[in-house]
Each structure stands twice: as structure tokens, then as C-alpha cells.
Amino acid sequence: MIDRWRVFIEEIKSVVDEDRILYSVPMKEQTSIRVGGAAKMLILPSCRKEIAEIIKMLYRMKIPYYVVGNGTNLIVSDEGYPGVIIRLAENYSDIKVDGSEITALSGASLAAVSNIAMLNSLTGLEFASGIPGTIGGAVAMNAGAYNCEMKDVVAETSCIDEQGNLLLLKGAEHDFGYRSSRIQKEKLIVVEVRVRLQRGNISDIKEKMRYFNECRREKQPLDLPSAGSVFKRPPGYYAGRLIEDAGLKGYRIGGAKISEKHCGFIVNTGNATANDVIKLIEYVKERVFQHSGVMLEHEVKILGG
Ligand SMILES: Cc1cc2nc3c(=O)[nH]c(=O)nc-3n(C[C@H](O)[C@H](O)[C@H](O)COP(=O)(O)OP(=O)(O)OC[C@H]3O[C@@H](n4cnc5c(N)ncnc54)[C@H](O)[C@@H]3O)c2cc1C
């Protein structure tokens, strides 16, 4: 493995500029919940060709990798990640508008894409304007809010598979489900997303975005680091309500706490470790099951450990 790494480190420099190859990167600095140990390497590609070449190289050398966007739905273990993190965010985020369609590189933030939609009087993405991830992460997760989800607007995505091949997915081919997609199941990398929106009225769109974001500020603990709602909504219930009913409001393990404002959120009160958060997730599942008979499933992705 050591030799493979040495070769990889040499070869990767001919594909990506050295200032976009980082070593021993603390993942607590790359995730919104601010926990997690170091990734052995983190690469910030800036074009599709680089992504494909990196993947081909990793595949050939059998080096593990994981793709992240803004790290807003991710918990990395305290032991860190012994492979390559490919981060598709600011360095890879161009957005173009063509009639009622917007094409964005997968690292574009949802807030930026929604804002451009609004400025072009395009409606359909208002629900996403307060979700803090990238559009690539949102497609992978089929992110949603206020009764809408990415599935409703995604027309097509360009993806790269585990061997570095490009493939195009249209509509139903994404196999979208509740916070799931074919992207996750087949470990594809979203490189570009085309969303199809409707013509609307700019002030109505602005007002809807303002209202949704006000609802978020009112209901969610946005003042503390978190990974958003930790658990999927079980059919017929709300995870937050089940957790509150099990008496866990404000319950803490180390620096990780069930938010008093929204029991579906686990917040980092300042010095939480990934272990605190993961233990709290398991504890919540156990207690909620004992109390209501409902087994919660976590929505956040846990890497390593
Ligand atoms: C305060 C707060 C509020 C939130 N509100 C919502 C909400 O209302 N609705 C909602 O659905 N979520 C919400 N989230 C969770 C999160 O923002 C979304 O899931 C978001 O879509 C994740 O995007 P990301 O770029 O941060 O992905 P990451 O957290 O970086 O990654 C999440 C998953 O997507 C994969 N991924 C990321 N980028 C790509 C890519 N380009 N190609 C393939 N796979 C990729 C990763 O491998 C990982 O499995 C919230 C989070 C926070 C912190």
C-alpha cells in the first residue's frame, strides 16, 4: 500500500496543480458538524477531465476514495479516512442559464443555483435555497424540503463511474427515492446537473425563498454546528417528535447534544467528537425504539470508524 501511495502521489501531480492536493486534512474543517479526524489526502479538482483521470488512477492503484461536496450531511470518524477525499465545491462550481434550464457543475452551492433561478424568474428551486449543500450532494441525496425534492427538478446529470467512464442519467434513470438515488447505490460521481424549471414571477419566487428561510431560522438550530436532520422521517411519524416523546430533548453525550430547538438535529456544543455524535445516534435509536416501537434510520452519512 505504501508503494502504491508513493506512486499515486507522484503521478497525481501531473493531473492536478499541487496547491489543490492537500495532505492530512482534518475533516472537522470540511464538515458542517465540525467533527472527524484527518483524511490522508484531499484533492480539489477544477474540471471534469481531472476528475475522470483521478478516478482512473485511483481505480488502477486500488486506493480508496470518497467524494464530498460541502460536507453538510457527513460525519467522519475520529480515526479519519485512510484514503483520498475528492471535494467538489467552490473550485468546481460554474452555473449557466439557458431558457428555463440551468446547468451547474456539481460543486455549485444550492443557494447559488436557487438565487440564479430567482434572478432569471425561474420557479421550482425555492425549497432548496436554504439547504447548505452543493447541487451534486443534493442530487446524490435527493435532498428535499417543504414537500419538494431534487427529483422534481432534475432533468439530467453527467456522472463518472468507479472506472472513470462518463455516463448520462435522465429523469427516472436516477432511481430517486426518499433521500436516496442510483448515484449513491452505484457510487457514481455527479459532475454536472441540468435542472428544468418553470417561468415564474420574480417577486413571488423571492417571497417564497424568504418565507422558507425564515421557517428554517425559526425551527432549526442554525447557530450551532450540525449535519441537519440526522434521521430519515419514518412513514407516518416525525423523527423529531419521536425523539422528544422519548424524553431526549437536550440529552447529551460528551459535546454532542439533541437540540432543544429541533430534536431531529444533533448539535456540536463546542468540543464534540465524532464518537460522541455516533454514540448519541445509536442511543437515540435504542431509546426511541423502546419508547415507540419505531426504529429510526439515520440519514447522515458516516464515513470510517
Ligand atoms: C443546517 C442544515 C440544514 C439542512 N437542511 C436540509 C433539508 O432541508 N433537506 C435535506 O434534504 N437536507 C438538508 N441538510 C443536509 C444536507 O445539506 C443535504 O443532504 C445536502 O444535499 C448535502 O450536500 P453536500 O454537498 O453537503 O453533501 P456532503 O455532505 O458532502 O455529502 C453527502 C453525500 O453525498 C455524496 N456526494 C456529495 N457530492 C457528490 C457528488 N458530486 N457526486 C456524488 N455523490 C456526492 C457524498 O459522497 C455523501 O454520500 C441540511 C444540513 C444542515 C447542516
The ligand as an SDF file (V2000), in Angstrom:
LIG
                    3D

 53 58  0  0  0  0  0  0  0  0999 V2000
  -28.4930   23.2640    8.8650 C   0  0  0  0  0  0  0  0  0  0  0  0
  -28.7470   22.1820    7.8380 C   0  0  0  0  0  0  0  0  0  0  0  0
  -29.9820   22.0920    7.2240 C   0  0  0  0  0  0  0  0  0  0  0  0
  -30.2340   21.0830    6.2890 C   0  0  0  0  0  0  0  0  0  0  0  0
  -31.4570   21.0150    5.7040 N   0  0  0  0  0  0  0  0  0  0  0  0
  -31.7140   20.0370    4.8170 C   0  0  0  0  0  0  0  0  0  0  0  0
  -33.0030   19.9400    4.2070 C   0  0  0  0  0  0  0  0  0  0  0  0
  -33.8890   20.7500    4.4220 O   0  0  0  0  0  0  0  0  0  0  0  0
  -33.2180   18.9150    3.3430 N   0  0  0  0  0  0  0  0  0  0  0  0
  -32.2530   18.0000    3.0510 C   0  0  0  0  0  0  0  0  0  0  0  0
  -32.5250   17.0860    2.2530 O   0  0  0  0  0  0  0  0  0  0  0  0
  -31.0330   18.0610    3.6210 N   0  0  0  0  0  0  0  0  0  0  0  0
  -30.7330   19.0650    4.4780 C   0  0  0  0  0  0  0  0  0  0  0  0
  -29.4990   19.1360    5.0450 N   0  0  0  0  0  0  0  0  0  0  0  0
  -28.4890   18.0930    4.7450 C   0  0  0  0  0  0  0  0  0  0  0  0
  -27.5570   18.4450    3.5510 C   0  0  0  0  0  0  0  0  0  0  0  0
  -27.3900   19.8510    3.4220 O   0  0  0  0  0  0  0  0  0  0  0  0
  -28.0620   17.8730    2.2440 C   0  0  0  0  0  0  0  0  0  0  0  0
  -28.1470   16.4630    2.2830 O   0  0  0  0  0  0  0  0  0  0  0  0
  -27.1450   18.2590    1.0670 C   0  0  0  0  0  0  0  0  0  0  0  0
  -27.7600   17.9130   -0.1350 O   0  0  0  0  0  0  0  0  0  0  0  0
  -25.7680   17.6070    1.1410 C   0  0  0  0  0  0  0  0  0  0  0  0
  -24.9270   18.2350    0.2070 O   0  0  0  0  0  0  0  0  0  0  0  0
  -23.3640   18.3120    0.4560 P   0  0  0  0  0  0  0  0  0  0  0  0
  -22.7570   18.9190   -0.7760 O   0  0  0  0  0  0  0  0  0  0  0  0
  -23.0570   18.9930    1.7170 O   0  0  0  0  0  0  0  0  0  0  0  0
  -23.0140   16.7740    0.5270 O   0  0  0  0  0  0  0  0  0  0  0  0
  -21.9610   16.0410    1.5060 P   0  0  0  0  0  0  0  0  0  0  0  0
  -22.4100   16.1620    2.8990 O   0  0  0  0  0  0  0  0  0  0  0  0
  -20.5900   16.4840    1.1750 O   0  0  0  0  0  0  0  0  0  0  0  0
  -22.1680   14.5340    1.0320 O   0  0  0  0  0  0  0  0  0  0  0  0
  -23.3880   13.8570    1.2910 C   0  0  0  0  0  0  0  0  0  0  0  0
  -23.4370   12.5890    0.4420 C   0  0  0  0  0  0  0  0  0  0  0  0
  -23.4930   12.9590   -0.9390 O   0  0  0  0  0  0  0  0  0  0  0  0
  -22.3750   12.4060   -1.6450 C   0  0  0  0  0  0  0  0  0  0  0  0
  -21.9230   13.4090   -2.6250 N   0  0  0  0  0  0  0  0  0  0  0  0
  -21.5780   14.6980   -2.4040 C   0  0  0  0  0  0  0  0  0  0  0  0
  -21.2480   15.2860   -3.5660 N   0  0  0  0  0  0  0  0  0  0  0  0
  -21.3730   14.3330   -4.5330 C   0  0  0  0  0  0  0  0  0  0  0  0
  -21.1570   14.3150   -5.9540 C   0  0  0  0  0  0  0  0  0  0  0  0
  -20.7590   15.3920   -6.6230 N   0  0  0  0  0  0  0  0  0  0  0  0
  -21.3800   13.1540   -6.5930 N   0  0  0  0  0  0  0  0  0  0  0  0
  -21.7890   12.0330   -5.9420 C   0  0  0  0  0  0  0  0  0  0  0  0
  -22.0160   11.9970   -4.6030 N   0  0  0  0  0  0  0  0  0  0  0  0
  -21.8090   13.1320   -3.9180 C   0  0  0  0  0  0  0  0  0  0  0  0
  -21.3100   12.1110   -0.5940 C   0  0  0  0  0  0  0  0  0  0  0  0
  -20.4530   11.0660   -1.0100 O   0  0  0  0  0  0  0  0  0  0  0  0
  -22.1920   11.7130    0.5980 C   0  0  0  0  0  0  0  0  0  0  0  0
  -22.5940   10.3730    0.4830 O   0  0  0  0  0  0  0  0  0  0  0  0
  -29.2110   20.1370    5.9790 C   0  0  0  0  0  0  0  0  0  0  0  0
  -27.9660   20.2390    6.6010 C   0  0  0  0  0  0  0  0  0  0  0  0
  -27.7230   21.2490    7.5150 C   0  0  0  0  0  0  0  0  0  0  0  0
  -26.3610   21.3520    8.1580 C   0  0  0  0  0  0  0  0  0  0  0  0
  1  2  1  0
  2  3  1  0
  2 52  2  0
  3  4  2  0
  4  5  1  0
  4 50  1  0
  5  6  2  0
  6  7  1  0
  6 13  1  0
  7  8  2  0
  7  9  1  0
  9 10  1  0
 10 11  2  0
 10 12  1  0
 12 13  2  0
 13 14  1  0
 14 15  1  0
 14 50  1  0
 15 16  1  0
 16 17  1  0
 16 18  1  0
 18 19  1  0
 18 20  1  0
 20 21  1  0
 20 22  1  0
 22 23  1  0
 23 24  1  0
 24 25  2  0
 24 26  1  0
 24 27  1  0
 27 28  1  0
 28 29  2  0
 28 30  1  0
 28 31  1  0
 31 32  1  0
 32 33  1  0
 33 34  1  0
 33 48  1  0
 34 35  1  0
 35 36  1  0
 35 46  1  0
 36 37  1  0
 36 45  1  0
 37 38  2  0
 38 39  1  0
 39 40  1  0
 39 45  2  0
 40 41  1  0
 40 42  2  0
 42 43  1  0
 43 44  2  0
 44 45  1  0
 46 47  1  0
 46 48  1  0
 48 49  1  0
 50 51  2  0
 51 52  1  0
 52 53  1  0
M  END
$$$$
